[in-house]
Structure formats: structure tokens, C-alpha cells
Amino acid sequence: SGVVVLGLASDDKASLVAVVSGDLQTRLNAGKIVKKVAELVGGSGGGRPDFAQAGGKNPENLDGALQAVYNIVAEFLG
């Protein structure tokens, strides 16, 4: 049970993936989570409630964006 968001900085781009376990999908959506995180790296993304992908053009912001995942998830759980 959980949420996983992974990020990679490569070739002056940031790539993100998010996964939400089945038991949490009634409260959390991977597509919405990754979209919020992608905004922090100058990008966009989306996907399904269980799996989503995103990219951005500011990989220098990736560490901060990944640290923000805790607050983003808490915001959705509100």
C-alpha cells in the first residue's frame, strides 16, 4: 500500500513516473499527482489512477519537486 514517484534528470530534461496502489486509488490518482509534480519541473503529464508519466524542461528543479511529493499527496488526502 502506497504511492511511489520516481524522477530522472537526463539530457536537459526531467522525467517522472507515479504509481498508486489499488487500495488507495479511491482517494489518490497517479495522474493528478504526477501533473502537480511536473509543474515544478516546468512540464506536464498525466495518466491513469494507478500509473502516470510526465516530463519537464527544468531538471535542476527535480530534487525539490520530488521532496514536494509528500505535501502534494497530503493535499489530495486533505
C-alpha positions in Angstrom: 0.0 0.0 0.0 1.5 3.3 -1.0 2.5 6.0 -3.5 5.7 6.0 -5.4 7.1 8.9 -7.5 10.4 8.5 -9.3 12.3 11.1 -11.2 15.3 11.2 -13.6 17.2 14.1 -14.9 18.9 13.4 -18.3 19.7 15.3 -21.5 18.4 18.6 -20.0 15.0 17.1 -19.3 13.2 15.7 -16.2 11.2 12.5 -16.4 8.7 11.4 -13.8 6.6 8.3 -13.1 4.0 7.9 -10.4 2.3 4.7 -9.1 -0.6 4.5 -6.6 -1.5 1.1 -5.1 -5.0 -0.3 -5.7 -6.3 0.2 -2.2 -5.5 4.0 -2.3 -7.0 4.8 -5.8 -10.3 5.8 -4.4 -8.5 8.7 -2.6 -5.4 9.3 -4.8 -4.9 9.5 -8.5 -1.4 9.0 -10.0 -2.2 11.2 -13.0 -3.2 14.1 -10.8 -0.1 13.6 -8.5 2.4 13.5 -11.4 0.8 16.5 -13.1 1.4 18.6 -9.9 4.9 17.4 -9.6 5.6 18.0 -13.3 4.6 21.7 -12.9 7.5 22.1 -10.5 10.0 21.0 -13.3 8.4 23.1 -15.9 6.4 20.4 -17.5 3.1 18.4 -17.7 1.9 14.9 -17.6 -0.9 12.6 -16.7 -2.2 9.1 -16.9 -4.4 6.6 -15.2 -5.3 6.5 -11.5 -2.7 3.7 -11.0 0.2 4.8 -13.2 1.2 8.1 -14.8 4.2 9.7 -16.6 5.4 13.3 -17.0 8.3 15.3 -18.3 9.7 18.8 -17.8 12.3 21.1 -19.2 13.9 22.2 -15.8 15.7 19.2 -14.5 17.6 21.4 -12.0 14.3 21.6 -10.0 13.9 17.8 -9.8 15.1 17.3 -6.3 12.8 20.0 -4.9 9.9 18.6 -6.9 10.4 15.1 -5.5 10.6 16.5 -2.0 7.3 18.2 -2.6 5.6 14.9 -3.3 4.8 14.4 0.5 2.9 17.7 0.6 1.2 17.1 -2.7 -0.1 13.7 -1.5 -1.2 15.3 1.8 -3.0 18.0 -0.1 -5.0 15.4 -2.0 -5.8 13.5 1.1 -6.9 16.8 2.7 
